[in-house]
Amino acid sequence: MDTAGTASPEAGLRREAFAEHTVITITGDLDIASVPSLREPLETALRDAGPLVVVDLSGVTFCDAAGLALLTGARRLTEPEGVSLVLAAPRPHMARLLRVSGLSRVFAVRTTVDAARVRSAAA
């Protein structure tokens, strides 16, 4: 398969603040090319996020080690502040990557954003 000249989807990040939680939606490829441009916006989105942050991964189309490092870095930033960081709605390839890498044991991973909101609010 020839992939020359094929551009990967541009990564993006959106933050929505609610009364009791924040949802950060990441879209596109989380890879060595996109992570540097996402790091600062993610750190900014995590500031003053409150006790629960749900990271919506439903729009992530690809993830490599740099993307996993970005997520792990987000956890390191929020953990000392007592913030719960929950990964939500990963596509099958992303869910598998989280399992294979062992990160599904480090992060709370929920199948949907609503499940992350409800389950975490009830805890």
PyMOL commands that set and color helices and strands:
alter all, ss='L'
color gray80, all
select helices_A, chain A and resi 35-46+65-81+92-101+103-105+113-122
alter helices_A, ss='H'
color red, helices_A
select strands_A, chain A and resi 12-17+22-30+52-63+84-88+108-110
alter strands_A, ss='S'
color yellow, strands_A
deselect
rebuild
show_as cartoon
